[in-house]
Amino acid sequence: MFKKRFISTALVLVLSMIFALGIQTANAGKKNDTLTFATKGDLGNVDKNFNTSRTGMLVQRLFTDGLLYTDPVTMKIKPALAASWKWINAKLLEFELRKGVKFHDGSEMTADDVVYTLSYISDPAVKTKGSYLKKIDRVEKLSPYKVQVHLKVPYPTMINRLAGGVSIYKKGCYEKNGNLSQNINPNGTGPYRLTKILDGKGFVFEKFEDYYKESPKGQPTIGKIVIRIIKEMNTQVAEVLSGGVDWIFQVPSDIADSLASNPRVMVETGPSMRIKFLRMDAAGRTGDDSPFKKLKVRQAVSHAVNREEIVNQLVKGSSRVIHSACRPIQFGCIQDVKRYDYNPEKARQLLKDAGYPNGFETKLFSFMDRPILETIMNDLAVVGIKVTLDYSTWPSLVSALGKDNVPLTFHGWGSSSLADVDAILPFFFKLNAQDLAMDQEVTDLIKAGGSSANPDVRLKNYNKALKLIAERAYWLPMFSDTMNYVSSNDLEFVSPQDGLPRLFLAKWK
């Protein structure tokens, strides 16, 4: 049974006040050529090499560039600061750099800047947030506009990583102020200059007039972009309705639905790289008597949950039921795997065949999406599985996994917005504390797929691994998540496939 969700009372009161007073903020909007958007996440360090937040990704893509760029519509990798690239062998990448690219201080970007940046952030002594950076062995300058990146091991998705979360900064930038250098003297090559950092309140960017013409990001058109940190979604919505903010994202579906017919704003939904899933203790880490050690029990759970109804009634938007343990748009994420239709009768029979004619009791660990959790619990109760919810936080879940206390868990994974299964499968099938399957065969296949630069070899191994994960019912993949946006009617922006907005592409209508 689904619980109907309503827009909060607090939001209703705020909206009533706005409509009654006709509040309008003067600094935002088309008239002032200032795009203002709100995000809930604060940011201690604007250098994406030292933060993992979505706000950090937004800031990074505005004022910096990487060697490569991921197109938000096709998800294809395109040359950015690098005019071209190629694999010399499985552990060696070569980049030909663009000439004439300017930093915001007016100096030209060259191989020296690339070598310096990549060498610094890949140094084991430097505590960056991307462990993948430590796969870089050394970076070599071949000429003023050519570099080679030597890897310690074959790592084909280094290309995706360099197209996503790695910015290039000016040589010597870390020498004086260390990891906080960009907070003190921001100096990127991106379409917008970071001109102000308002501690805990936001950021101000201005269009960079000397941005290089060949950029796959195109040329910026809006003069100024302002990020405001607004923690509460109700306040964000009130601001976008009043004109104080032009654009917000990550809007819950119930609020997006309530605003869909409002003439003051435009509501749009798009995909997200994040997926949600159930994982079961197939390895018996919670004990030899764990019901989930039995394949038929895991299959019963997979048939018991009505994923279509959850998507249609709760998640909505662009969400879709998924069947593989990955986002369909990711490289290697095949869909030709065993599927589990919603069939409570079949679930009951499977439980009976497994030795549980009257079902059993279990705990479900999670930290998100209570209405979805309640629906899952209700569906499992229908076939005889009585579930007690342990609802806490991600760190608490990680701790419980480390103590072998998790029989069943529901959560999600965003793959750092990378369109490759290497950004999800190795994390959950690695014979470590996160792994509830502990299947050596699956782990070896994933490792083989992730260590070859040959796409055909990668696809072959990922294909086998995903088929086994589905056949052995280690996961019940639930759905791809949705991303809801609410914006000013004056604004035109591109809805990305990975749920990571690129507001340098935004334009006024």
BELPEDA-V703250 format. One line per field, one symbol per residue. ss: DSSP state (H for helix, E for strand, L for the rest). A space follows every 10 residues. Layout:
# BELPEDA-V703250
ss->???
This chain:
# BELPEDA-V703250
ss->LLLLLLLLHH HHHHHHHHHH HLLLLLLLEH HHLEEEEEEL LLLLLLLHHH LLLHHHHHHH HHHLLLLEEE LLLLLLEEEL LEEEEEEEEL LEEEEEELLL LELLLLLELL HHHHHHHHHH HLLLLLLLLL HHHHHEEEEE EEELLEEEEE ELLLLLLHHH HHHHLLLLLL LLLHHHHHHH HHHHLLLLLL LEEEEEEELL LEEEEEELLL LLLLLLLLLL LLLEEEEEEL LLHHHHHHHH HHLLLLEELL LLHHHHHHHL LLLLEEEEEE EEEEEEEEEE LLLLLLLLLL HHHLHHHHHH HHHHLLHHHH HHHHHLLLLE ELLLLLLLLL ELLLLLLLLL LLLHHHHHHH HHHLLLLLLE EEEEEELLLH HHHHHHHHHH HHLLEEEEEE ELLHHHHHHH HHLLLLLEEE EEELHHHLLE HHHLHHHHLL LLLLLLLLLH HHHHHHHHHH LLLLHHHHHH HHHHHHHHHH HLLLEEEEEE EEEEEEEELL EELLLLLLLL LLHHHLEEL
